[in-house]
Amino acid sequence: MPVFNIHHVTKYEYDRPVKESVNEIRIYPFVSHEQETLYHELNITENPFVLTITDYWGNRAGMFNLMTPHKLLVIESKMIVRTLGQQEPVHNMIAGFDALKAEVRNNLLLLELARFEEIALRESINELIKGIYTPGSPVAEVVQKCSRYIFENFNYIKGITSTETTVTEILEHHSGVCQDFAHVMLEMLRNLQIPCRYVSGYICPNKNGMRGEGATHAWVEAWIPVTGWTGIDPTNNIWVTNHHVKLAVGRNFNDCSPIKGSFKGPAHQSLSVFVSIGYEDGQTFEEVTSVKLEEQPGIPEIVDVLETFAGQQQQ
């Protein structure tokens, strides 16, 4: 089983001191049978106390405050993870929607994750899934077809979307990155009443040259009857393999945001994200991203940048 050495550094810089920075992080390796955490180290500017909890979705989340004035906030995560999944996963490709309904019927969590909320998009989403679902189709086959549709009909282009981009906007220009494709696929699956959830993590490079490799990444997990939660990556049109390392799951990106928070002060900030993924043989892949942050309206002296702090778009 492959072992990956992952180094993730998020750096916020301010043009003047800010204070009372309150933050929430989800950059801990997810606890599951698919991966094993061999080592994890977290380093944060000024070394604050980090309160860790398990959230509603089963993610490990940390909360910390920096009360004193500061012009720099660095959050560094170092982990060594062994993935335990199969290189070519085998899923139940026979079970149909009757079996799915039987498993979901009395499970409140699955019912919640199957609920379609973007009512205004129902007509647009129905157009997307024409030809994808036919009565009697196995659930896994429909999930796979949704992934293939996105892979073949949406362009992978960095920089044209942000964490604020809506599914409506993604559908209009049929372009984006992994975060966008995951959100589109979630809407497609929920329109078919298939429970599904957003997954944040990393895609570790291999010789196949997958899109988004060596950086923070996002994909989807769908509930397949008999099998259970099953990962699929629409950005690359593959079932998730042992090259995917999971951090968090939730209904959408907001539930899995690596970092979000707020601070007091009229400062302008810049954000850069560094990700390095290394193999046991010493080979390393690195990516540095400078993120353009939206100007935040606010009162002088108190500027709430909750959404800006969540602005690490997954590639």
C-alpha positions in Angstrom: 0.0 0.0 0.0 1.4 3.4 -0.9 2.6 5.9 1.7 2.4 9.6 1.1 4.2 12.5 2.9 2.0 15.6 2.6 3.0 19.1 3.5 0.3 21.8 3.3 1.0 25.4 4.2 -1.6 28.2 4.2 -0.3 31.7 4.6 -2.4 34.8 5.2 -0.5 38.2 5.1 -2.1 41.5 6.1 -1.0 45.0 5.1 -1.5 46.2 8.6 -2.0 44.4 12.0 -5.3 42.6 12.6 -6.5 41.1 15.9 -9.1 38.7 17.4 -8.7 36.2 14.6 -11.1 33.3 15.2 -10.6 30.2 13.0 -11.9 26.8 12.3 -9.8 24.2 10.4 -10.5 20.8 8.8 -7.0 19.7 7.7 -6.8 16.5 9.7 -6.6 13.1 7.9 -10.1 11.6 7.8 -10.5 8.5 10.0 -11.7 5.6 7.9 -10.9 2.1 6.7 -9.5 3.6 3.5 -6.4 5.2 5.0 -4.1 5.1 8.0 -2.5 8.1 9.6 1.1 7.3 10.5 2.0 10.9 11.6 0.4 14.3 11.8 1.9 17.6 12.9 0.1 20.9 13.1 2.0 24.2 13.4 0.2 27.6 13.7 1.5 31.1 14.2 2.0 31.9 17.9 1.2 28.3 18.7 -2.3 28.8 20.0 -4.3 26.1 21.9 -6.4 24.2 19.3 -9.7 22.7 20.5 -10.5 19.6 18.5 -14.0 18.1 18.0 -15.7 15.6 15.8 -18.4 17.5 13.8 -21.8 16.4 12.5 -20.3 14.7 9.5 -17.6 12.8 11.3 -14.8 15.1 10.5 -12.1 16.1 13.0 -12.2 19.9 13.3 -10.0 22.3 15.2 -10.8 25.7 16.5 -8.3 28.4 17.7 -8.0 32.1 18.3 -5.2 34.7 17.9 -6.2 37.6 20.0 -3.0 39.7 19.8 -2.3 42.0 16.8 -0.5 40.2 13.9 0.3 40.7 10.2 0.9 37.1 9.4 -1.0 33.9 10.0 0.6 30.6 8.9 -1.2 27.2 9.3 1.1 24.3 8.5 0.1 20.6 8.3 2.5 17.8 7.9 1.2 14.2 7.6 2.3 10.8 6.6 -0.6 8.7 5.3 -0.9 5.1 4.1 -3.8 4.5 1.8 -5.5 1.1 2.1 -7.8 1.1 -0.8 -7.5 -0.9 -4.0 -5.8 0.5 -7.1 -8.8 -0.6 -9.1 -11.8 -0.7 -6.7 -14.5 -3.2 -7.2 -18.1 -2.1 -6.4 -21.5 -3.6 -6.6 -22.5 -2.9 -10.2 -25.8 -4.8 -10.1 -27.9 -3.3 -7.2 -30.7 -1.0 -8.4 -32.8 1.8 -7.1 -35.2 -0.5 -5.3 -32.3 -1.7 -3.2 -31.2 1.9 -2.7 -34.6 3.0 -1.4 -34.7 0.1 1.0 -31.4 1.1 2.5 -32.1 4.8 2.6 -35.7 4.7 3.9 -35.0 4.7 7.6 -31.6 6.4 7.6 -31.9 10.1 8.4 -28.4 10.9 7.4 -28.8 9.3 3.9 -32.2 11.0 3.5 -30.6 14.4 4.2 -27.8 13.8 1.7 -30.3 12.7 -1.0 -32.4 15.9 -0.7 -32.3 18.1 -3.7 -32.3 21.8 -2.6 -31.5 23.8 -5.7 -35.1 23.9 -6.8 -34.4 26.7 -9.4 -31.9 24.3 -11.1 -34.2 21.3 -11.3 -35.0 21.9 -15.0 -31.4 22.4 -15.9 -30.2 19.4 -14.0 -33.0 17.3 -15.6 -31.5 18.2 -19.0 -28.1 17.0 -17.9 -29.3 13.6 -16.7 -31.4 12.8 -19.8 -30.0 9.6 -21.2 -28.0 8.9 -18.0 -30.8 7.3 -16.0 -33.2 4.7 -17.4 -35.6 2.6 -15.3 -33.9 -0.6 -14.1 -30.4 0.9 -14.3 -28.0 -0.2 -11.5 -27.1 2.7 -9.2 -23.4 2.4 -9.7 -23.8 2.5 -13.4 -25.8 5.8 -13.2 -23.2 7.3 -10.9 -20.5 6.4 -13.3 -22.4 7.9 -16.2 -22.8 11.2 -14.3 -19.1 11.3 -13.8 -18.4 10.6 -17.4 -20.8 13.3 -18.6 -19.1 15.9 -16.5 -15.6 14.8 -17.6 -16.6 14.9 -21.3 -18.7 18.1 -21.3 -17.0 20.4 -18.9 -13.6 22.1 -19.4 -11.0 21.9 -16.7 -9.7 25.5 -16.5 -8.1 27.0 -13.4 -8.8 30.6 -12.3 -12.2 31.2 -13.9 -14.2 30.2 -10.7 -13.8 30.7 -7.0 -15.3 29.4 -3.8 -18.2 31.7 -4.3 -19.1 30.4 -7.8 -22.6 28.9 -7.9 -23.7 25.8 -9.7 -25.8 28.0 -11.9 -22.7 29.9 -13.0 -20.8 26.6 -13.6 -23.6 25.3 -15.8 -23.5 28.5 -17.8 -19.8 28.3 -18.8 -19.3 24.5 -18.5 -15.9 25.1 -17.1 -14.1 25.0 -13.7 -12.0 22.9 -11.4 -12.6 19.8 -9.2 -14.6 21.7 -6.6 -17.0 22.9 -9.3 -17.4 19.5 -10.9 -18.1 17.9 -7.5 -20.9 20.4 -6.9 -22.4 19.8 -10.3 -22.3 16.0 -9.7 -23.9 16.3 -6.3 -26.9 18.1 -7.8 -27.2 15.5 -10.5 -27.1 12.6 -8.1 -29.5 14.3 -5.6 -32.0 14.9 -8.4 -32.0 11.1 -8.8 -32.4 10.7 -5.0 -29.0 9.1 -4.7 -27.3 10.1 -1.3 -24.0 11.7 -1.9 -21.4 13.9 -0.2 -18.6 16.3 -1.0 -15.1 15.1 -0.2 -12.0 17.3 0.3 -8.5 16.0 0.3 -5.5 15.5 -2.0 -4.9 13.6 -5.2 -1.4 12.1 -5.1 0.4 12.2 -8.4 1.0 9.0 -10.4 2.3 8.1 -13.9 -1.3 8.5 -15.3 -1.1 12.3 -15.0 -4.5 13.0 -13.4 -5.9 16.5 -13.4 -5.5 18.3 -10.1 -2.7 16.0 -8.9 -0.2 17.2 -6.3 -2.7 19.8 -4.9 -5.8 20.0 -2.7 -8.6 18.2 -4.5 -12.3 17.4 -4.3 -14.5 14.5 -5.4 -17.8 12.9 -4.6 -18.9 9.9 -2.5 -22.2 8.2 -3.6 -24.1 5.6 -1.6 -24.1 2.4 -3.6 -26.4 -0.3 -2.3 -24.6 -3.2 -0.6 -21.3 -1.4 -1.0 -22.0 1.8 1.0 -20.0 5.0 0.5 -18.1 4.9 -2.7 -15.7 7.6 -4.0 -15.8 8.8 -7.6 -13.7 11.6 -9.1 -15.6 13.4 -11.9 -12.5 15.6 -12.7 -10.7 12.5 -13.8 -13.7 10.2 -14.5 -12.4 7.5 -12.2 -13.5 5.6 -9.1 -11.4 6.8 -6.2 -8.2 4.8 -5.8 -5.4 4.6 -3.3 -4.0 7.8 -4.7 -6.8 9.9 -3.1 -6.2 11.0 0.5 -9.3 12.2 2.3 -9.6 15.1 4.8 -13.3 15.8 5.3 -16.8 15.1 4.0 -20.0 17.1 4.0 -23.0 18.2 2.1 -20.9 20.7 0.1 -17.6 22.6 0.2 -18.7 24.8 3.1 -18.9 21.8 5.3 -15.4 20.8 4.4 -13.6 24.1 4.0 -9.9 23.6 5.1 -9.8 27.0 6.9 -12.5 29.6 7.7 -12.7 32.3 10.2 -12.9 36.1 10.9 -10.7 38.9 12.2 -11.0 42.5 13.4 -9.3 45.2 11.5 -9.5 47.3 8.2 -6.6 45.4 6.6 -6.3 43.9 3.1 -5.0 40.4 3.0 -3.3 38.1 0.6 -3.4 34.3 0.6 -1.0 31.7 -0.7 -1.2 27.9 -0.4 1.7 25.5 -0.7 1.2 21.8 -1.1 3.9 19.2 -1.4 3.3 15.5 -1.8 6.2 13.1 -1.5 6.6 9.3 -2.0 8.6 6.8 0.0 11.3 6.8 -2.7 11.8 10.6 -2.1 10.1 11.8 -5.3 8.2 15.0 -4.5 5.6 17.1 -6.3 4.9 20.7 -5.3 2.4 23.4 -6.1 2.1 27.0 -4.9 -1.1 28.9 -5.5 -1.6 32.6 -4.8 -5.3 33.2 -4.3 -7.1 36.5 -5.3 -9.3 37.5 -2.4 -12.6 39.4 -2.8 -12.6 42.9 -1.3 -14.8 42.6 1.8 -17.2 45.4 2.7 -17.2 46.3 6.3 -17.0 49.0 8.9 -13.6 50.6 9.5 -12.1 48.7 12.5 -14.3 45.7 12.1 -14.1 43.6 8.9 -15.7 40.2 8.9 -13.9 37.9 6.3 -15.5 34.6 7.0 -15.9 33.7 3.4 -12.4 35.0 2.5 -10.8 32.7 5.0 -12.6 29.8 3.4 -11.1 30.8 0.0 -8.8 27.9 -0.7 -10.4 26.6 -3.9 -9.7 23.0 -4.5 -8.2 22.1 -7.8 
